[in-house]
Amino acid sequence: MYLIKLFFALVVAFLFSATITSIFILFQNTIWNIFWLKTQGFDIAFFVLIDSLLHDLRGGLSPILIQWGVPINMYAVIFIALFFGYFLTAIIRLIIPINSIFSYGFAGFLSVYGIIFFTKMAFDEIVLISSTREPLGLLIFCLIGSIGGIFFNQFKENFLRILINGKNT
């Protein structure tokens, strides 16, 4: 029963943190692009910003890559990258005792950086996510991944405490 609760807590913590990270990444990209348009002299209304944010949330479900005949959307790419990052971090933490907040935050940072790194390799140095074409945009993108890793750690600990001990204190 303990292992079932542990597995459930980890899955729910992962889904919450990966969803939040995905939404923040898509919002960062949209806001970065709107900011760029403003610097080019375009007048962007507040409702256009809101409509763009909602459009990009829906657009994250559109297939961006076709690998082995399977369409992969942006959410799936982020979820897969974060899954491997958190999984490897958990294995490393079994061998080397590292602070969990730092290690999962660093895993989130590297995971989302890996998205950019590997897509650049696959597409001849073309950066698919426009907000990461400049160093500051890439840094913000990676920091969102880091925050997602910290969220994962906090969600994991809270869900484990609730499920294992049966209380919220």
HUSUL-V503897 format. One record per backbone hydrogen bond with DSSP energy under -0.5 kcal/mol. CO is the residue of the C=O (numbers start at 1). NH is the residue of the N-H. If there is no record, write none. Layout:
co=CO nh=NH
co=CO nh=NH
This chain:
co=1 nh=5
co=2 nh=6
co=3 nh=7
co=4 nh=8
co=5 nh=9
co=6 nh=10
co=7 nh=11
co=8 nh=12
co=9 nh=13
co=10 nh=14
co=11 nh=15
co=12 nh=16
co=13 nh=17
co=14 nh=18
co=15 nh=19
co=16 nh=20
co=17 nh=21
co=18 nh=22
co=19 nh=23
co=20 nh=24
co=21 nh=25
co=22 nh=26
co=23 nh=27
co=24 nh=28
co=25 nh=29
co=26 nh=30
co=27 nh=31
co=28 nh=32
co=29 nh=33
co=30 nh=34
co=31 nh=35
co=32 nh=36
co=33 nh=37
co=34 nh=38
co=35 nh=39
co=36 nh=40
co=37 nh=42
co=38 nh=41
co=42 nh=44
co=43 nh=45
co=45 nh=49
co=46 nh=50
co=47 nh=51
co=48 nh=52
co=49 nh=53
co=50 nh=54
co=51 nh=55
co=52 nh=56
co=53 nh=57
co=54 nh=58
co=55 nh=59
co=56 nh=60
co=58 nh=61
co=59 nh=62
co=60 nh=74
co=60 nh=75
co=62 nh=74
co=65 nh=67
co=65 nh=72
co=66 nh=68
co=67 nh=70
co=69 nh=71
co=70 nh=67
co=72 nh=64
co=72 nh=65
co=73 nh=77
co=74 nh=78
co=75 nh=79
co=76 nh=80
co=77 nh=81
co=78 nh=82
co=79 nh=83
co=80 nh=84
co=81 nh=85
co=82 nh=86
co=83 nh=87
co=84 nh=88
co=85 nh=89
co=86 nh=90
co=87 nh=91
co=88 nh=92
co=89 nh=93
co=90 nh=94
co=91 nh=94
co=91 nh=95
co=92 nh=96
co=96 nh=98
co=99 nh=103
co=100 nh=104
co=101 nh=105
co=102 nh=106
co=103 nh=107
co=104 nh=108
co=105 nh=109
co=106 nh=110
co=107 nh=111
co=108 nh=112
co=109 nh=113
co=110 nh=114
co=111 nh=115
co=112 nh=116
co=113 nh=117
co=114 nh=118
co=115 nh=119
co=116 nh=120
co=117 nh=121
co=118 nh=122
co=119 nh=123
co=120 nh=125
co=121 nh=124
co=123 nh=126
co=125 nh=127
co=126 nh=128
co=128 nh=130
co=129 nh=132
co=130 nh=133
co=134 nh=138
co=135 nh=139
co=136 nh=140
co=137 nh=141
co=138 nh=142
co=139 nh=143
co=140 nh=144
co=141 nh=145
co=142 nh=146
co=143 nh=147
co=144 nh=148
co=145 nh=149
co=146 nh=150
co=147 nh=151
co=148 nh=152
co=149 nh=153
co=150 nh=154
co=151 nh=155
co=152 nh=156
co=153 nh=157
co=154 nh=158
co=155 nh=159
co=156 nh=160
co=157 nh=161
co=158 nh=162
co=159 nh=163
co=160 nh=164
co=160 nh=165
co=161 nh=165
co=161 nh=166
co=161 nh=167
co=162 nh=166
